[in-house]
Amino acid sequence: MSHCKYYMIALLPLLLLCASAAAQESFTEGCIVYTVTMDPGESSAGITSHSGTYRIYIRNRMIRKELELDNGYRYVLIWDGSKRMGYSLQTTAGKQYAVQLTREDMEAPLKKYRKFTITDLREEKRSIAGHACQPATVRYTDGTTAHLCYTKERKLSEPLMYEWLPGISSLPLSFEIKNEAGILMRFHSDYLLAAPMERSLFRVPEGFHIISNEEYKRLTR
């Protein structure tokens, strides 16, 4: 065997590793926008179907999530993973509050979603928001399953970026989840932008009064 062939064989594992690493870029700053539909099904009497937009802004480990529905509902969450602290922006009785949230506050409602497995489906990959998307099934420890389509081209570093998929390392482009009220929520990405985000997006806006989560619970009883 020639020296050239020997070196090529020796370097092959390293070349494959480098190619794999290059194919998956870290998504550390940018914005992803989803179209959201909510189907109450038969188990949620009195709740009607709605649609809207879900936006996630990210700057390193800082995240801002915005959910806006066609009935006027708006929810904003700001989270700093490095400080393990966040704020939920709420308006109650005409007053604006930034409700402080700890990591424990964030994780408490997510216990049922913590441990899950992802099984890739033998379906043809689709293109969503300009990225190759792998169809898959998510299975939770209680036996429930959900649809997922994710891209291996973008790597995530903040474990709490997706509440229903805590710790997922690849970027979901299409997914669904049934919440505690039995409402099926479907998310489908329309737009993905990897670009610098203004730091002001991740600060509590002026006019919001900062209170603890416990204070807010007492206020809204």
C-alpha angles and dihedrals in degrees: 000000000000120000089243093057091045092054092047092053091047092050096044097090090049092049091050090049092051092048091051092049092048091051093059114059122191113251098215102142131028144058136280122194126201133190108228129205124184121204114186093192120192097308097067108065115194094018117111131205118271140178134202148131132293118197128187120192119191134190111174102301095343115102135185120191124191126186118186123178132193091248092065097262114145129181126183127185126182118194133180109196094189092057094034089227135114146167133228111208110222137172115208126172090347094307126113120227135184102207112208115232127192125202087260090055090051096046100042096080091044101062094110091053099047099093115044139144128221120213117191114226124227092242129122112270116252131212114241123173088350096305134105107255126206114212113223145159123240117211122193127203092256090061098254119134135203139189119255135176115184139172122234089200094080125054123204126212105181111083095204097051090105117035096201094043103041112188097009108159100200125063116260112221098175127017144142137213137181110221129211091274091058093251115145110221119194123196124193122177118233099171140024123184126182104197141114114293125210112257090223089071089071098049129088106262121241115270095038118118112219114227135162123261090247092053091051092049090053090046094054100043 
